[in-house]
Amino acid sequence: MVSVSDEPVAVPPPSRSGIEKRGIERVPDDERHGRPRHLGFLWTGVVLNVQVVVYGALLVSFGLNWWQCLLAIVLGNLTWLVTGVASLAGPAAGTTTFAVSRAAFGHHGNRPIALFNWTMQVGYEVLDLVLMALAATALLDLAGVHVNGPGKAALVLALAVVQSVLPLIGHAAITRALHLLVVPFAALFCVLAWLTAGRLDHAATAPAGWVAFLGGVALTASGSGLGWTANAPDYSRYLPKDTSKRGIVAAVTLGGAVPQMLLMVVGACAALVVPAANDPVSGLPNAYPLWFAVPYLVFVIAQMTALNAIDLYSSGVTLQALGVPIGRWQAVVLDGVICAAIGLAVVYSGDFNTVLSDFLLFMIIWFAPWAAIFVTDLVLRRARYDSADLHGGRPWNRHGILAQLGGMAAAALWINTSVYVGPLAKAAGGLDLSVPAGLLVGGGLYLLLARTSVRAATEGTTA
């Protein structure tokens, strides 16, 4: 089992079994490889999935018309720039996101933040597993096999095992699988766009108000770059330390934002043409020919399997950053069990869309300020990290903790969900400004509090 002590540990390369042994330990320079474009293709493979189409369709359920959907998609996906900048920490520090996050919060102060991230990653895993189960059930229904009760539970458990294979093997297997799936996934969505384009009437829906529009922007940001920021250094850490910073930011931003915007536009168009299309399994496929619906459902299962590999891998190393004495592959197994248990509950609840939208919005409360603090800290220290400090430095950094608490309070005051509306959002008629409030207050407070100390601490540190 890999050591998860606070000291940097040299970990051997994968064993003959092919399973990656490294957890949060620093990746040695001689094991770094790849170029920015490889990282960009990784994120393209991540976002080419049906869940992104659903995000676009959900905008229509908010009451947005075509032009409002388009603007919300563009604005929300600008947050991929945050993901690109956060990715610079990977090659610079050679370790995972929430090991690097210790620089801003301290070794112990980082633990609650890591716990928030672990919860978020498990939440995404559950949502993806539910989509896989619904798609498999729909396929069986088309074949005349109706699954319910114990059969549905067995299906969820089987899919939970399948989705754990790639993250168990490790980073290299995930990257290879995502690269291989880019072309067939892109072809599928081109067909979906072609089937939808001729049926769209841009002027058919009246525009929604500002409240609905800003809620749509918040949901888009949460489901796009901002939501993936917490995963970014987990994968960029395998790039050589001297990799072009501009190249990394550009590759991640374009590799994630461009395909995600296109897919969300397809989802919005599909929902405008067929209102039931915001149901990715029974609604959208039933609105299109059978020759498209069957491969579509097959691809849903494959896509969600690959997508969950990213979340399961990141949640596993986040558990290690929390200080849980467990190896990376054991962490994946533990997360898989938890994911299966919660996934069963969601499948039987029968209210997937409400669970999805509320989950995406509530996550903003912690990760919007955290992302701003993480990036601000990275810029202040010019991506210079002391490996010994990350694996056993000061226990608390009050500047990061105070900034996080302030940012979370600001986001909570401005959030608007189906189960909770912040007091400022309520006073403003339901206006959701949780994303800008969390980003500006969290990042702004950290800049004011930590600017002098961070720069002083990094004087003389080599890049």
N, C-alpha and C positions, 0 to 999 in steps of 0.2 A: 504494500500500500504506500502511496506517495506521502511523504511527510508534508504536513501543513503547518509547520512551526513558523515563527516570524522571521527566521533567518533565510536568506536566499539559498536555495538548494539546487545543485546541478542535477538535472534529471536526465536519465538516458533516453535516447530516441526510442520510438515505438518498438515493442517486442515483436517476436516473430508472429505473434497472433494478429499484429496490425493495430492493436489498441493503443491509442496515445496515452502515455503515462503522465505527461506534464499537467499540472493544475495551474495555480497562480504563480508558480516560480518563474523567474526571469528566463526568457528565451536567449540562449547564448548567441553571440554574434555570428558564429560559424554555422548556425542552424537557421539563419534568416535567409529568405529567398523571395522571389517574386518582384513584380513591378506594380505601380499604381493601377494600371489597367486591369490587372488580375483582381485587385480589390474592387474595382468598379464593376466588373463582371459578376463578382460574388453578390453584390447588392442588387444588380439587375435580376439575378436568379432568385433572390429573396422576394422581391416585390412582384415578380410575375406570378401572381396567384389569385385565386378567385376571391379571397377575402378583400383584396384591394378593390375589385369590382363592386363588392357589397358596400364598401365605404362610399363609393360614388353614388350607388343607389340609395343609400341612407340619406344623402343630401336632399333627394327629392321628397323623401318622407318628412323632412323638416319643412316642406312647403316651398323650397327654392325653385325658381324657373331655370331654364337652360343657361341664360347668361349669368345668373347668380351662382349656379353650380360651377360654371367654368371659372369665375373669379375666385370663389372659395377654394377650388382645387389648386389654382396657381398660388394663391397666398399661403395656404397651408403647407404646400410642398416646398416653399422657400426655406422651411426649417431643415431641409436636407443639408443646407450650408452649415448648420450647427453640428450635424452628424459628421460632416467632412472635417471641420476644425477639430472636433473631439477625437477623430481618428488619429491625429498627429501624436497623441499621447502614447499610442501603441508602440510605434518604432522607437520613440524617445525613451520610454521606460522599459519596454520589453516585457510587460506584464499585463494583466487583465484590467478591465475598467475599474472595478471596485477595490483593486489593490492600489491603483493610481489615485483613486478618490481619497485615500488616506492622507494625501498631501494637503488637501483642503480642509479635512475634518478631523484629522488625528486618527490614531489607530483604533481607539475605542469609540470616538465620536462618529466614525464612519459606519459602525455596526448597524445602528437603526436605519441608516440610508440604504445599506446593503440589504437589510431585511425588507424594506419597501420594494427594492428592485427584484428580489427573489419572489415576492408576492406577485409583482406585475408579470414576471416571466412565466410563473405558474398559471396566471390568469390567461395569458396569451396561449399557452399550451392547451388549456382546457377548451378555449374557444375553437382552436384548430382541430382538436380531437372531436369536438361536437360536430363540426362541419364534415369531417371524415365519416363519422358514424351516420349522419343524415344522408350523405351521398351514397354510402354503401347500402343503406336501407332502401333508398330510392331505386338503385340498380336492381336489387333483389325483387322489389315490387314490379319493375318492368319485366322481370323474368318469371313473374307469377309466384314468387316466394315471399310471403308476407311475414315479417319478423315483428314480434312484440314480446313483452315480458322478459322472461329469462333469455330468450334468443337475442334481444336487443342488448342486454347486459353482457352476454358472451361476445357480441360483436364489438362493443366498446373496449372490452378487456383485450381482445385479440389485436385491435388496432393500436392500443396503448403499447403493446409489446413491439409491434412492427415499427412504430415511430421512434422507439428507443435505440434502434440498431445503429443508425448513422452517428448520433452523438456519443454512443458508447465507443465507437471506433476512434472518433476524434476529428480534429480540424481538417486534416487532409481529405478524409472521406467526404465530409460535408461540402468542402469547396469543389471537389471533383463532381459530385452529384449535381450541385446547383449549376455548374458550368454545362454539364451534359443536358440539363432540362431546359435551358434557355430557349433553344430553337423550337422544340415542339410546343412549349407553352406560348411562345410568341405567335406561332402559326394558329393555334387555337383561338387566341384573342383577336387575331386579324379576321378570322371567319366570323366571330361574334360581332365585330364591328361592321363587317359587310352585311350581315343579316339584319342589323339594326338601322344602319344609316338611311336606307330608303324609306323608313317608316316614321322618321322623326319630323315633328313640326315645331320649329324653334319658338314660334309665337303663341303656342297653344295654352301656355300656363301663365297666369298673372304673377308678378313678382311678389315675394314675401317681404316682410318688414325687416328692420335692422336686427331685431332680436333673433329671429330665425337665421338670418344670414351670418351673424357673428357666431352663433352656436354651430353653424356648419363649418366655419373657418376653424373653430376650436377642435371639432371632431376630426377634421382633415389633418390638422397639425399633429394631433395625438396619434393618428393612425399612420402618419408618414414619417418624415425625418426625425421629428422631435421624439417620437416614441421609440426610434431605433438608436438614439444617441447612447443609451445605456449599454448597447452591445458593441459599439464601434471599436474601441481598442482591443476587445477580445480577439478580433480577427486581424486588425492591422498590425498587431505586435509581431507577426511573423515576417513583416517586411524589414529589409536591412535598415539600420539606423540612419544611414545617409540618404535614404530615399527622398526625392524631391517633395518638399512640403506642399508647394503649389500643385504638384501632380496628384498628391493624395487627396487634397481638398477638392480639386476639380473632378477626379475620377469618382469619388464617393458621391458628390453632389449630383453630377450628371448621371451616373450609373443608377442612382436611386430615384432622383426626381423625375427624369424624363419618362421612363416606362411607367412610373406610378401615376403621373398626371394623365398619360394616355389611357391607362386602364380605368382610372376613376371616371374619366370622361365617358368611356364605353359603358360603365356601370350606370352613370347618370342618364345617358341616352336610353339605355335599356329600360330603366325604371320610368322614364317619361313616356316611352312607347307602351310598356306593359307595367302598370302599377304593381303587380305582384312580383316583379323582378327583384325587389329588395329581399325576397326570400331566395337565397342562392341555390337551393336544392329543389324545392317543389314549385317555386314560382317561376324563376328564370328558365329552367330547362323546359317546363311545360309550355312556355310561350314560343318555343322554337321547334323545328322539325326533329323527329326521332333520330335521324342520322347524325344530328349534331348533339342531341341531349345525351346519348349513351357515351360517346367519347368524352364529352364535357364532364360527366359525373366520374368517369374513370380518372380523368386528369385532376379533378378536385381532390381525390384521395391521394394521388401521387404528390400533388402540390403541397397539401397540408402536411404530408409526411416530411418532405424536404424542409418546409418552413419551420416545423416544430423541432427539427434538428438544431436550428440556430438557437431557439429559445431554451431547449433542454441543455445544450452545451453551456450557454451563458449562465443559466440558473445554477448549474452544477458548480462552476468556478465562483459564482457569487456566494454560494454556501461556504466555500472554503475561505473567501474573504471575510465572511462573518465570524470565522474562527471555529466552525464546526469541524471536529477532528475526523475527517472522512476523505477518502480518495476521490478523484474526479469521477471515475466510472461508477463508484458506489453512490455518489451524489446524483448521477443521472438516473440510476435505478430508483432511488428514493423519490425523486421528483416524478418519475413515471408512475409510481404507485399512487402518489397524491393526486396527480393529474387524472388518473383513471377514476378515482373515487369521486372527485368533484365533477368530472365529466358526466358520470352516470346521473348525478343529481340534476345537472343542467338539461341533459337529454330528456329526462322525465318531466322537467318543468314545462317544456313546450313553449317557452317565450324567449327564443334566441336573440331576436333583434333588440329587445329592451335590455337584456343582459349585456349585449355587445356595446351598444351606444353608451350606457351608463358606466360600464367598465372603462371605456376609452376616455370619457370625460373625467371620471374620478381620479384616474392616474395622473392627470395634469397637475393636481394639487401638490404632489411631491416631486415629479420629475421635471416640471418646467423650471422651478427655482434651482434644483440640483444641476440641470444641464447648463444653466447660466453661470452658476458658481464654478462648475468643472471647467468650462471654457474660459472664464475670466481668470481662474487660477493658472491655467495652461498658458495663456497669453502673458500674464504678469511674470511668470517664471521663464518665459520664452522656451517652453517645452524642455526644461532642464530638470531632471528628477534624480534624486539620490536614492539608489536602490536600497541601501541599508536603512534609510529613513522610511521607505515604503513598507519594508518588511519588519520593522521593529523600532520605529521612531517614537515621537511624543504621543502620549495617549489621547490628548484632546487638543483641538484647535477651536477656541471659542469664536473666532471670526467666522469660520465656515458654519458652525452650528447656529450662531445668531442669525446669519444671513439666510440659512435654510428655513429656520422657524419663521422669520419675517416674510420670506417668499411664499411659504405654505399658507400663512395667515392671509396674505393678499389674494392668493389664488382661490382660497376657500370663500372669501368674501364676495368674489365675483363669479362663482361657478353657478351653472343652471342645469340641473339634471331632473329626471322624472321623480326622484325620491328626495332631493335636497336642492334648495335654492339659497344661495348666499344672501346675506342681508343687503349688500350693496347692489347685487344683481336684481333682487326683488324690488328695491327702491327705484331702480332704473327701468322698471317694467319688464324684467326678465333678461336684460342684456348680459351676455356672457363674455367677460373680459378676463377670464381666468388665465389664458395663455400669456398675453402681454403683461398682466399684473404679476404673475409668478416669475417670468423672465426678468422683467425690469427691476422689481424689488429685490429678488434674490441676487442677481448679478450686481446691481447697483450697491446694495449693502456690502457685499463682499469686497467690491472695489474700494469703497470708502474705508472699510475696517482693516483690510489686509494688504493694501497696496504697498505700504512701507515695509512691513515685516517680510512679505514674500520676496520682494526685490533684494532686501538685505540678506535673506537666507540663501539666495541663489547666486550671490556675488562670488565669482571664482569657480562656480560649478561648470564643468564642460558640457557642451551641448550634446 
